[in-house]
Every structure is written in C-alpha cells, then in structure tokens.
Amino acid sequence: MLARLRSFAVVGLEAVPVEIEVDSGQGLPGLTIVGLPDQAVKEARERVRSAIRNSQFQFPDSRITVNLAPADVKKEGGSFDLAIALGVLACSDQLDPAALGGIIAVGELALDGTLRPTPGILPIVMAARTRRSMTILVPSANTSEAAVVKEISVVPVKSLREAVEHLAGTVPVAMASNSSFLLKSRVNRYAVDFADVKGQLVAKRALEIAAAGAHHVLMIGPPGSGKSMLAQRLPTIQPDLTVEEALETTAIHSVMNLLSSRQPLITQRPFRAPHHTSSAVSLIGGGPAPRPGEISLAHHGVLFLDELPEFHRDVLESLRQPLEDGRVSVARAKRAVVFPSRFTLVAAMNPCPCGHLTDSRRRCRCTHAHIQRYLAKISGPLLDRIDLHIDVPAVPFDTLSHRAEGESSVSIKSRVVKARALQRRRLKPHGLFANAQMRHREIQKLCVITDEARTLLKTAMEELSLSARSYDKILKIARTIADLAQADRLSSAGTPVAHPPPGGSRARSHDLIQTEHLAEAIQYRSLDRHLWV
C-alpha cells in the first residue's frame, strides 16, 4: 500500500515543498529512506520505530520504503519525523490514507512519541500559505510562531498519538487562534535609554540622524568614551518594526533555532554584536549547507562591530556588497542562496593601537608607522560605504558627575518617526523607505540644494578630496538632517507630518536642503580624511 503526504525542507531561508511517499511491500522487514537524506533524516528510522511502538501502535512487519521527493534537494534535520510516521501508519492500515490528503506535517519525534519544537516553522508556514495549503500539523511548542500567519489552519499537536486521533476524527484538536495581534499590540520596552548617556551631544545627534535615515555609522574615540554604550541604545530610537519586517526577522531567527517559547516572535529590532575573531562565514553566512550569518540575524536591526580594525581584513571586505545591496548571495555548486541583510552598521574603533591619539588626558605611545598600519586595516572602499564618521571624545569628570539626565530615547524616537514619515511619502514612488537607500538617480531628483549650499559642497569636495561616493553620502545625510528639521517645524506648527510637500526637481523652498543642513552633513564625512592621510 502507498501513502502520500507533504512536508517542507528549509534551504537557506526558503521552504521547499517535499512530497513524502511511504510504500509497504514484501521483503525483509525494515525501513529505508531515500531522496538525498542527511544523517539526521536517516536516523529517523529509529525515532519513528520507537515513537510508533511507544504510542501504542504497531510497527508493520514488512519492508517499508520512504521516498522524499524531489530527490535533488538535500533533506536535513528531524522535521520529517511526524510525516514519515503518519505515512507508515497509513500504509499499514492503522490510519485512513484519505485523511492525509491536503495535510502538511512538520515535527521531530522523541522516542516516546512526543513532538519536539522544530526550527524553521515560520518560513514553512508562510510557504504553505502561498501554495494554498489549508492545514498544517506543527509541534505545540511552535504554536505562537506558526499561528502568526493568516489564511492557513494551524493544528498544534503534542504527540504522534494526538496527531493520529485528530486526523481520524476521534479526538479533534482545536485550531490555533491567529497570533498576529501580538505584533500589532506589542509595547517595546528596553533595558537601556539614551538618558543614561552623559555628554556626547555630537555623537547622540549623529545617531539620531542615523536612525532617521537608516545610515551607517563609524565612531572613533579612546577607550571608555562610551562608544559601546551609544551603539547599544540605537535600537531604542529606531521606528518600531512593521508587521512585515517582524515576520522577515522572525523567519531568520526561526531557521537558526534562536526563538524560545517565551519569545516566539521578534518584536524589537535586533542588536547583534559579533566578536572581532568572527570568521567570514559566521558573519556573512555560508557553510556546506548555507546558513544565515550575523548580518542576516541583524536584518532590520543594528549590527555593532566593536574594535573594527581587529576584524580580519577579508571579513571586513566581505561587508561591502551587503552594505550596498541589503542582501548577500552565497553560491554553491548546486544552488545559490540569498539572505536578506538590510541592517544599520555601527562600527567603533580607537584612533590608534593604544587608543589615546585623540585623548587630551593621556599621551599616545604609538609611532606614526604603527598608527598608519593600524588605520590601513580599514580600506577606503569600506569607509566610503559608511555614511557618518564621528569623533567620540573622552567624557570629562564634571559631565560624568552631573546628576541631570540627558534626553530620553522616547523623545528622540518621536523626531525620528516623524522624519521617517516624510521619507516614506517621498520615496514610496521609488520603492524605497529611507534616505540611505537612495541611488544616484533618486539623489539627483530628491536632494535639491540651494545655490549657497552648492558652493559650500564644491569647496568641501575640493579641499577634503572627497570621492564621488562621499558626494552622494553627503547629500543623503543632508536630506535626512533637513527632514528632521522639517518634521520639527511641521509638528510645532500643528501641521500633520504624514502629508508633507513632495520632493523633486521642482521642490518647494521649505523642502530644499539648506546650507546649514549641508554644513552639518560635511562634518560627518571629514573625520576620515583627518585620520586616513
């Protein structure tokens, strides 16, 4: 007898449909699995045999062949256990094969027949919905993660027996209620706040601009000046994740098995801080079976690289494509996998090996050759891809001992959200959402500057020897600064910020980039020319 049902294999971040065919025939008793299974799938033979017997079913005394189609897709992990076990029961007349029609089953079996939580459930359920599948059986521990997807019936089961009883109709299991409201009704609370940061007004202003325009930041300063403290607080002023962004981010963490029962959904922007000894594969992604790296885990969030020059040169250079494209492609012999990686990079470094080159309180012990060798670890092309370069000086004692708190993250975030609203309306026709994404064509059209500002920019380009990429970066940063200023004016005037005047080649006077906006943007590009000479 032949039984058929469906499951999914996760390849990269994509869930590939797999048809599971189970045939029972004559021959020596045994269970054979074909269809390019890895070792974990082959070991399903023992898990399925024990789970069936410990669930008070009979394991058939016949030759059973399990085919996982298509045969050219490698099958990995234990997520096929439940489907294989149901197929075995169906082909041995312990379950009606007709009950498996239109059913998707995903889950790893324990030896006693219970179902363990399985990584990659969210992309599987999302893929099942797009293929118009109606019902999917998932481990009960993955209920909240799976039920966030609408328009598909999610059946949470705790064990193989419960799954069989549900399919047989003897003890139906209630469908999981949709949990997408968790994303819409969330209240993000952070353990850190910008009010904790003493001084560093210039750095905080730069991070506000970075959050408003999704710009990358490089902080340069002596040890103990607060670079890590500032970076950790950037997510607290970024706009909340949209439902689509939250689903994309959660899917990546689901594949990497980083979700827990207490946090089945990612509702806050991720903050990833890999160590400087990280390899290119761990940072970018890859491996024999390509897996997402740290830059993908930071998707829609912040990637913090502390001690930037201490990272291996090849690791840093591998960031160049993701910083430009917002995705990374990992090519292998049989297929290429694309991982999303639209993150905000915050890098921090010392100005010299000892760290005290710009510290007025301590003397630098490094020679000029040592400093140049240290700075040369950061290539020019990588620097050009980082929008904001800021100096983070040591904080004096009087500022540290002052009891007054700085501006809170809530206050800063309100300005960022208003500036993003202006950008969304302006950039929506171009398929973009933030100023940092603008290409040269959009920059020419949307970053209109006054004649005085054009003269200032020409002078800066000549005296600072800035590159063409720096020219675009300055205009994008100036556009964000102008948006922050305009959002403040619209808000204080009581005008709805959701309907600003559209930008364009014929921009109105209050939508132009003014000289003061451009002057502030230029200072965020001049620090690298002071050090990298």
PyMOL commands that set and color helices and strands:
alter all, ss='L'
color gray80, all
select helices_A, chain A and resi 39-42+44-54+81-91+97-100+121-130+140-146+160-168+181-184+194-196+201-213+227-232+234-237+243-255+280-284+294-297+308-310+313-317+320-325+368-375+380-384+397-400+409-430+435-437+440-446+451-464+468-492+509-511+515-531
alter helices_A, ss='H'
color red, helices_A
select strands_A, chain A and resi 2-11+14-25+30-34+63-69+103-105+108-109+115-116+135-139+153-157+217-220+271-272+285-286+291-292+302-305+327-331+336-340+344-349+388-391
alter strands_A, ss='S'
color yellow, strands_A
deselect
rebuild
show_as cartoon
